[in-house]
């Protein structure tokens, strides 16, 4: 099963961003290292091996979706700027994150329809109906989301 490691500080910052942004969804880019992933030429293999993503930084983005309470979208220009910044820093895009202010920490049909980065992690911050916040993560194969293990570490 694929794994993503997220420093506790970054997990806490994403959850705080989600709380501050509620009732709208928040979003951003995750940067770090993709270990054990196959090349981008064979992204479907990323769910068949013990691929590991290690998040080192996160980059919040503005949600410009027409319906920000139920979907997210990063402005294409802002996304390009963020991706270029990640690359210039020597890191890789390991994935993306967004929140479900009132829903579960699992991908929706809308999330699957909008996913475009095979082999990358899609982290979802859920605030839940009871106020309990959590993170879940899924690897996009190009056709479907595959659950990945989230490992939160104090420091890395």
Secondary structure, DSSP 8 states (H G I E B T S, - for coil): --EEEEEHHHHHHHHHHHHHHTTS--EEEEEEEEES---GGGGGGGGTS--EEEEEEEEEE-B--TTTTT---B-HHHHHHHHHHHHHTT-EEEEEEEEETTS-SS--HHHHHH---TT-EEEEEE--TTS--EEEEEEE-SSSEEEEEEEEES--
